[in-house]
Amino acid sequence: MGSLRRKAVAPRGGIDTHARLGHIALMLRIDDISFSIAGRPLFEGASAAIPSGHKVGVVGRNGTGKTTLFRLIRGELTLDGGSIGVPKGARIGGVAQEVPSSETSLLDTVLAADAERRELMAEAERTADPNRIAEVQTRLADIDAWSAEGRAASILKGLGFSEAEQAMPCSAFSGGWRMRVALAGVLFSAPDLLLLDEPTNYLDLEGALWLESYLARYPHTVLVISHDRGLLNRAVSSILHLEDRKLTLYQGPYDTFAETRAARIAVAEAEARKQEARRAHLQSFVDRFRAKASKAVQAQSRLKMIARMKPITTPQEAALHRFSFPEPEELSPPIVNLRGASVGYDGRAVLRGLDLRIDQDDRIALLGRNGEGKSTLSKLIAEKLDPMDGGIVRSRKLRIGYFAQHQLDELHADETPLDHLRRLRPEEAPARLRARLAGFGLTADQADVVVGRLSGGQKARLSLLIATIDAPHLLILDEPTNHLDIESREALVEALTAYSGAVILVSHDMHLLSHVADTLWLVSGGEVHPWVRDLDAYREHLLADREPPSRKPAPEKPKRPSRDAIASLRQEARTAEQRVAKLEQMRDTLASRLADPAVYEAERLSQAEVWQKKYAEVMQALDRAEALWVAAVERLEEAGAA
């Protein structure tokens, strides 16, 4: 949890990138490094230079060595070649493991993470030398030691701990919550170089959004390994990409990196095609005239030209394993209807008076702080919990798929993915079972590996396959993107967008929520209500609530929005327009159904009433969506970028 001082290494010269940055203060210099594990090279001649104060996202395919890079920077592993240098005396910090279960309070645990403050405070109590007392007090003032408790409490609050919980012992919290305490400790100690490895994996949406904001304002250098596209777009200013055992630093957030890299790949592919055509042309000449004495010299010269051609290799594209969700048949709406329902545990209601309706074309995101009841509501709808009172009516033929993080632990570690499917589908041929696994990105080799040896992402894919194998009409996903890399998250977005069943999402991944959900439910205060504004407004609402009070700054002269701000406004307008288009499509579908005279026959009249009610709800949602679209376009026009 703490930080360490890394001895500065004298870097080698001769790197053009470093020469160009020579006038800039560098926090981290990675110079021509090589490193292998069990004979497999992870880095070969890799170099990068990170200026002080920069926030950098570290990305790359799973297994390429991102976490190993952090261990090399911390000096936990020895390089095969090259060097890694940081300024003399620089403190390097990261979250190594969760805070141990102890009787120390959360607040005191975080305060203890700043070793210098702790040592100075102890010395101030025991020293009798007036000169030393003065030096200690001066240094305590320099590091703002007297406001430490307030700063530590603010960080703990941002990560989801109430004031009462901050006074509780660490032993009162589970491992996941103690990981948050460990993260709070390293943030409080404020190392010069902060290394974070997938920090949002054990945070909820509120904690993840707070961390984004905190890292964007962090006063020192940050390297963060993350698959959270929102964090990589809002909290960092550069992307360090690990690919083909090399490091490449891109300026800008993740979306800019993705566009730049796509253009680079396109250029490399075009050059490779040209070279291949040239090679084929030369080889054709050689094949035709090699045997002719009059053309022997020319044929030999062309063979030499082919030999001198340096192959143009295109950057490796991360394997985009698509998720293949089976399509359910259509059911009459609503598929789930809650009427005055209450649900809870051990006779104590967590949620009360639930009047909710779910149709098969709904895409619902559950919002709300941790502990408010999002997972409880999911379990009620998924038939994992019974209502304490009130009623819940489900369509007679309704099939529900349910995925939650704890289900990864419920997989049989000593069985293969193929064994899991064989238990669910004993009548299916092995080839069909393997095809199902391939549809979720599990290769033929992985199908025969015991689950205990699979990666977190591979286990998540298997659990998603199990949750959807019966073609559910309603799919409930509780934090589905943990352990999935960025490419897999994009594949999940595509699959959920195309899926014809209803979806309920609980996730800290704002990118997933913004691209999949078109209905937002806020779970708060024991109740569930629609959130009529958009996700950006919810994000602002959360951050405003978790920020410590500060003196209002003097009004500044309005500035022209930055390029990134304008791009964000454009994206907001596009998203709003897409939401309107989707609701218009739903309106037209319902209108065509209601226009069918057969619907009003006596035996189908109840169905007509349901569709009329749904039509009215869609029209209300369309009015709100159009208003949000108009507001987004107006903001874009005010920025002078329409």
RAMOPE-V861983 format. One record per backbone hydrogen bond with DSSP energy under -1.0 kcal/mol. CO is the residue of the C=O (numbers start at 1). NH is the residue of the N-H. E is the energy in kcal/mol with one decimal. If there is no record, write none. Layout:
co->CO nh->NH e->E
co->CO nh->NH e->E
This chain:
co->2 nh->94 e->-1.4
co->4 nh->92 e->-4.5
co->15 nh->19 e->-2.3
co->16 nh->20 e->-2.3
co->17 nh->21 e->-1.3
co->19 nh->22 e->-1.3
co->21 nh->24 e->-2.0
co->25 nh->52 e->-2.8
co->28 nh->50 e->-3.1
co->29 nh->85 e->-2.8
co->30 nh->48 e->-2.6
co->31 nh->83 e->-1.8
co->33 nh->46 e->-2.2
co->34 nh->80 e->-2.4
co->34 nh->81 e->-1.4
co->35 nh->42 e->-2.9
co->35 nh->43 e->-1.9
co->37 nh->40 e->-2.3
co->40 nh->37 e->-2.4
co->43 nh->35 e->-2.1
co->46 nh->33 e->-2.8
co->48 nh->30 e->-3.3
co->50 nh->27 e->-2.5
co->50 nh->28 e->-1.9
co->51 nh->54 e->-1.5
co->54 nh->222 e->-2.3
co->55 nh->237 e->-2.6
co->55 nh->238 e->-1.4
co->56 nh->224 e->-2.5
co->57 nh->240 e->-3.2
co->58 nh->226 e->-1.1
co->59 nh->242 e->-2.5
co->61 nh->64 e->-1.8
co->65 nh->69 e->-2.2
co->66 nh->70 e->-1.5
co->67 nh->71 e->-1.9
co->68 nh->72 e->-2.2
co->69 nh->73 e->-2.3
co->70 nh->74 e->-2.2
co->71 nh->76 e->-2.4
co->81 nh->34 e->-2.0
co->83 nh->31 e->-3.0
co->85 nh->29 e->-2.6
co->87 nh->90 e->-2.1
co->90 nh->6 e->-1.6
co->91 nh->193 e->-2.4
co->92 nh->4 e->-3.5
co->93 nh->195 e->-3.2
co->102 nh->171 e->-2.5
co->104 nh->170 e->-2.0
co->105 nh->109 e->-2.2
co->106 nh->110 e->-2.2
co->107 nh->111 e->-2.4
co->108 nh->112 e->-2.0
co->110 nh->113 e->-1.3
co->111 nh->114 e->-1.2
co->113 nh->115 e->-1.3
co->114 nh->118 e->-2.3
co->115 nh->119 e->-2.6
co->116 nh->120 e->-2.5
co->117 nh->121 e->-2.7
co->118 nh->122 e->-1.9
co->119 nh->123 e->-2.3
co->120 nh->124 e->-2.5
co->121 nh->125 e->-1.1
co->122 nh->126 e->-1.2
co->123 nh->127 e->-2.6
co->129 nh->133 e->-2.8
co->130 nh->134 e->-2.1
co->131 nh->135 e->-2.1
co->132 nh->136 e->-2.9
co->133 nh->137 e->-2.6
co->134 nh->138 e->-2.2
co->135 nh->139 e->-2.4
co->136 nh->140 e->-2.7
co->137 nh->141 e->-1.9
co->138 nh->142 e->-2.2
co->139 nh->143 e->-2.0
co->140 nh->145 e->-2.9
co->141 nh->144 e->-1.3
co->144 nh->147 e->-1.0
co->145 nh->148 e->-1.3
co->147 nh->151 e->-2.2
co->148 nh->152 e->-2.9
co->149 nh->153 e->-2.4
co->150 nh->154 e->-2.1
co->151 nh->155 e->-2.1
co->152 nh->156 e->-2.4
co->153 nh->157 e->-2.4
co->154 nh->158 e->-2.2
co->155 nh->159 e->-1.6
co->156 nh->161 e->-2.6
co->157 nh->160 e->-1.8
co->162 nh->166 e->-1.8
co->165 nh->168 e->-1.4
co->166 nh->107 e->-2.3
co->168 nh->106 e->-1.7
co->169 nh->172 e->-1.8
co->170 nh->173 e->-2.0
co->174 nh->178 e->-2.2
co->175 nh->179 e->-1.6
co->177 nh->181 e->-1.5
co->178 nh->99 e->-1.0
co->178 nh->182 e->-2.2
co->179 nh->183 e->-2.2
co->180 nh->184 e->-2.7
co->181 nh->185 e->-2.3
co->182 nh->186 e->-1.9
co->183 nh->187 e->-2.2
co->184 nh->188 e->-2.4
co->185 nh->189 e->-2.0
co->192 nh->221 e->-1.8
co->193 nh->93 e->-2.5
co->194 nh->223 e->-3.0
co->196 nh->225 e->-3.1
co->198 nh->201 e->-1.3
co->200 nh->203 e->-1.7
co->204 nh->208 e->-2.8
co->205 nh->209 e->-2.4
co->206 nh->210 e->-2.2
co->207 nh->211 e->-2.5
co->208 nh->212 e->-2.2
co->209 nh->213 e->-1.9
co->210 nh->214 e->-2.5
co->211 nh->215 e->-3.0
co->212 nh->216 e->-2.0
co->213 nh->217 e->-1.0
co->221 nh->194 e->-2.8
co->222 nh->56 e->-3.0
co->223 nh->196 e->-2.5
co->224 nh->58 e->-2.7
co->225 nh->198 e->-2.9
co->228 nh->232 e->-2.3
co->229 nh->233 e->-1.2
co->230 nh->234 e->-2.0
co->231 nh->235 e->-2.8
co->232 nh->254 e->-1.3
co->237 nh->252 e->-3.0
co->238 nh->57 e->-2.8
co->239 nh->250 e->-3.3
co->240 nh->59 e->-2.2
co->241 nh->248 e->-2.1
co->243 nh->246 e->-2.2
co->245 nh->44 e->-2.1
co->246 nh->243 e->-2.1
co->248 nh->241 e->-3.2
co->250 nh->239 e->-2.8
co->253 nh->257 e->-2.2
co->254 nh->258 e->-3.0
co->255 nh->259 e->-2.1
co->256 nh->260 e->-2.7
co->257 nh->261 e->-3.0
co->258 nh->262 e->-2.1
co->259 nh->263 e->-2.1
co->260 nh->264 e->-2.1
co->261 nh->265 e->-2.7
co->262 nh->266 e->-2.3
co->263 nh->267 e->-2.2
co->264 nh->268 e->-2.5
co->265 nh->269 e->-2.7
co->266 nh->270 e->-2.2
co->267 nh->271 e->-2.5
co->268 nh->272 e->-2.4
co->269 nh->273 e->-2.2
co->270 nh->274 e->-2.2
co->271 nh->275 e->-2.6
co->272 nh->276 e->-2.4
co->273 nh->277 e->-2.3
co->274 nh->278 e->-2.4
co->275 nh->279 e->-2.9
co->276 nh->280 e->-2.5
co->277 nh->281 e->-2.1
co->278 nh->282 e->-2.4
co->279 nh->283 e->-2.8
co->280 nh->284 e->-2.2
co->281 nh->285 e->-1.7
co->282 nh->286 e->-2.2
co->283 nh->287 e->-2.8
co->284 nh->288 e->-1.9
co->285 nh->289 e->-2.3
co->286 nh->290 e->-1.8
co->292 nh->295 e->-1.0
co->295 nh->299 e->-2.6
co->296 nh->300 e->-2.5
co->297 nh->301 e->-2.4
co->298 nh->302 e->-2.0
co->299 nh->303 e->-2.0
co->300 nh->304 e->-2.0
co->301 nh->305 e->-1.9
co->302 nh->306 e->-2.4
co->303 nh->307 e->-2.2
co->304 nh->308 e->-2.0
co->319 nh->321 e->-1.3
co->335 nh->395 e->-2.6
co->336 nh->358 e->-2.7
co->337 nh->393 e->-3.1
co->339 nh->391 e->-2.2
co->341 nh->354 e->-2.9
co->342 nh->388 e->-3.0
co->343 nh->350 e->-2.7
co->343 nh->351 e->-2.3
co->345 nh->348 e->-2.5
co->348 nh->345 e->-1.8
co->351 nh->343 e->-2.3
co->354 nh->341 e->-1.9
co->356 nh->338 e->-3.3
co->358 nh->335 e->-2.2
co->358 nh->336 e->-1.7
co->359 nh->362 e->-1.8
co->362 nh->503 e->-2.1
co->363 nh->518 e->-2.0
co->363 nh->519 e->-1.9
co->364 nh->505 e->-2.9
co->365 nh->521 e->-2.6
co->367 nh->523 e->-3.3
co->369 nh->372 e->-1.9
co->373 nh->377 e->-2.4
co->374 nh->378 e->-2.1
co->375 nh->379 e->-2.4
co->376 nh->380 e->-2.0
co->377 nh->381 e->-2.4
co->378 nh->382 e->-2.2
co->379 nh->384 e->-3.0
co->379 nh->385 e->-1.4
co->380 nh->383 e->-1.3
co->389 nh->342 e->-2.0
co->391 nh->339 e->-2.9
co->393 nh->337 e->-2.3
co->395 nh->398 e->-1.7
co->399 nh->473 e->-2.0
co->399 nh->474 e->-1.7
co->401 nh->476 e->-3.3
co->403 nh->478 e->-3.0
co->404 nh->407 e->-1.7
co->405 nh->408 e->-1.7
co->412 nh->415 e->-1.9
co->413 nh->452 e->-2.5
co->415 nh->451 e->-2.9
co->416 nh->420 e->-1.9
co->417 nh->421 e->-2.1
co->418 nh->422 e->-2.4
co->419 nh->423 e->-1.7
co->420 nh->424 e->-1.2
co->421 nh->425 e->-3.0
co->425 nh->428 e->-1.4
co->429 nh->433 e->-1.9
co->430 nh->434 e->-2.6
co->431 nh->435 e->-1.8
co->432 nh->436 e->-1.9
co->433 nh->437 e->-2.0
co->434 nh->438 e->-2.5
co->435 nh->439 e->-1.8
co->437 nh->440 e->-1.3
co->437 nh->442 e->-2.5
co->438 nh->441 e->-1.9
co->443 nh->447 e->-1.8
co->445 nh->448 e->-1.2
co->446 nh->449 e->-1.3
co->447 nh->418 e->-1.8
co->450 nh->453 e->-2.2
co->451 nh->454 e->-1.8
co->455 nh->459 e->-2.3
co->456 nh->460 e->-2.2
co->457 nh->461 e->-2.0
co->458 nh->462 e->-2.0
co->459 nh->463 e->-2.5
co->460 nh->464 e->-2.3
co->461 nh->465 e->-2.2
co->462 nh->466 e->-2.4
co->463 nh->467 e->-2.2
co->464 nh->468 e->-1.4
co->468 nh->471 e->-2.0
co->473 nh->502 e->-3.1
co->474 nh->401 e->-2.9
co->475 nh->504 e->-2.5
co->476 nh->403 e->-2.7
co->477 nh->506 e->-2.5
co->481 nh->484 e->-2.2
co->485 nh->489 e->-2.3
co->486 nh->490 e->-2.3
co->487 nh->491 e->-2.1
co->488 nh->492 e->-2.2
co->489 nh->493 e->-2.3
co->490 nh->494 e->-2.2
co->491 nh->495 e->-2.4
co->492 nh->496 e->-2.7
co->493 nh->497 e->-2.2
co->494 nh->498 e->-1.9
co->495 nh->499 e->-1.3
co->502 nh->475 e->-2.9
co->503 nh->364 e->-3.2
co->504 nh->477 e->-2.9
co->505 nh->366 e->-2.9
co->506 nh->479 e->-4.2
co->508 nh->510 e->-1.1
co->509 nh->513 e->-2.2
co->510 nh->514 e->-2.7
co->511 nh->515 e->-1.4
co->512 nh->516 e->-1.5
co->513 nh->517 e->-1.9
co->519 nh->365 e->-2.6
co->520 nh->531 e->-2.8
co->521 nh->367 e->-3.5
co->522 nh->529 e->-2.1
co->524 nh->527 e->-1.6
co->526 nh->352 e->-2.9
co->527 nh->524 e->-2.3
co->529 nh->522 e->-3.5
co->534 nh->538 e->-1.7
co->535 nh->539 e->-2.7
co->536 nh->540 e->-2.3
co->537 nh->541 e->-2.2
co->538 nh->542 e->-2.4
co->539 nh->543 e->-2.5
co->540 nh->544 e->-2.4
co->541 nh->545 e->-1.4
co->542 nh->546 e->-1.6
co->543 nh->547 e->-1.4
co->562 nh->566 e->-2.4
co->563 nh->567 e->-2.4
co->564 nh->568 e->-2.2
co->565 nh->569 e->-2.2
co->566 nh->570 e->-2.4
co->567 nh->571 e->-2.3
co->568 nh->572 e->-2.4
co->569 nh->573 e->-2.3
co->570 nh->574 e->-2.5
co->571 nh->575 e->-2.8
co->572 nh->576 e->-2.3
co->573 nh->577 e->-2.4
co->574 nh->578 e->-2.5
co->575 nh->579 e->-2.1
co->576 nh->580 e->-2.1
co->577 nh->581 e->-2.4
co->578 nh->582 e->-2.2
co->579 nh->583 e->-2.2
co->580 nh->584 e->-2.6
co->581 nh->585 e->-2.0
co->582 nh->586 e->-2.1
co->583 nh->587 e->-2.7
co->584 nh->588 e->-2.5
co->585 nh->589 e->-2.2
co->586 nh->590 e->-2.4
co->587 nh->591 e->-2.6
co->588 nh->592 e->-2.2
co->589 nh->593 e->-1.7
co->590 nh->594 e->-2.6
co->591 nh->595 e->-1.3
co->593 nh->596 e->-1.3
co->596 nh->599 e->-1.7
co->597 nh->600 e->-1.5
co->598 nh->601 e->-1.5
co->601 nh->604 e->-1.9
co->604 nh->608 e->-1.8
co->605 nh->609 e->-2.0
co->606 nh->610 e->-1.8
co->607 nh->611 e->-2.3
co->608 nh->612 e->-2.4
co->609 nh->613 e->-2.2
co->610 nh->614 e->-2.4
co->611 nh->615 e->-2.6
co->612 nh->616 e->-2.1
co->613 nh->617 e->-2.0
co->614 nh->618 e->-2.6
co->615 nh->619 e->-2.3
co->616 nh->620 e->-2.0
co->617 nh->621 e->-2.5
co->618 nh->622 e->-2.6
co->619 nh->623 e->-2.1
co->620 nh->624 e->-2.0
co->621 nh->625 e->-2.7
co->622 nh->626 e->-2.6
co->623 nh->627 e->-1.9
co->624 nh->628 e->-2.3
co->625 nh->629 e->-2.2
co->626 nh->630 e->-2.7
co->627 nh->631 e->-2.4
co->628 nh->632 e->-2.3
co->629 nh->633 e->-2.5
co->630 nh->634 e->-2.4
co->631 nh->635 e->-2.2
co->632 nh->636 e->-1.9
co->633 nh->637 e->-2.4
co->634 nh->638 e->-2.5
co->635 nh->639 e->-1.4
co->636 nh->641 e->-1.9
co->637 nh->640 e->-1.6
